[in-house]
Amino acid sequence: MRAVIFDLDGTLCDSAPDLRAAANKLLQSIGHKPLSLEVVKSFIGNGVPKLVERIMVHSEIELTMSRHIELYAEFERIYGANPVERTVLYPGVRDALDMLQRRGYAMGICTNKAHKITLMVLEGLKIDHFSMRLLVATVFQPINRIPRCCTNASCNYDQLMFGT
């Protein structure tokens, strides 16, 4: 194994509280009730566009393409203003990253999170000094993580450990 590629949210850090805060600010701005942390956690996975879609369906907001794009953009604006107010690293993550770097492993983060926000999260969690390549999906086009990350990391599949 030459490289380790991590998912960011739910693997290295718990970002659910900040995602919930952004979701509830969005909902409040359009006159809808807030969601519990448990409900928002159940919506996480497959990127922010899917998260916003799930919020809309749950909150009985008409799901049209134009409304989805509008609310997605507003969610990104709200979340991007401070994506690490409540987000925390899971216990042992910093030590594990330090050990992997000392041992010479290439590391990467494969995420559906927007690139700019990903950089803010890494900086806010104080793990931006680790040599990690970012592999970020494009908006509304979630990646098939393992093949795309293997290609972008310049490693063969059998040389990787993919941590989710």
JOPE-V388765 format. One line per field, one symbol per residue. ss: DSSP state (a for helix, b for strand, c for the rest). phi: phi as a letter, one per 20 degrees, with the letter a starting at -180 (. if undefined). psi: psi as a letter, one per 40 degrees, with the letter a starting at -180 (. if undefined). A space follows every 50 residues. Layout:
# JOPE-V388765
ss = ???
phi = ???
psi = ???
This chain:
# JOPE-V388765
ss = ccbbbbccbcccbbcaaaaaaaaaaaaaacccccccaaaaaaaccccaaa aaaaaaaaccccccaaaaaaaaaaaaaaaaaccccccbbcccaaaaaaaa aacccbbbbbbcccaaaaaaaaaacccccccbbbbbcbccbcccaaaaaa aaccccaaabbbbc
phi = .dbcddfefndebddgffffgffffffffdmdffdfffffgfefpnnfgf gfgfffffelegedgffffffffffffffffaecfdfcffgnfgffffff ffenffcbcdbefggffgffffffemcfeffceecdfegmcgeegfffff ffelcfgfddddec
psi = heihhiicheddihedddddddddddddeefiiiiidddddeehheiddd ddddddddefhhgidddddddddddddddedgefdehiiihedddddddd ddeehiiihhieiiddddddddddefeeeighhhhhiihegiigdddddd ddefiideeihhh.
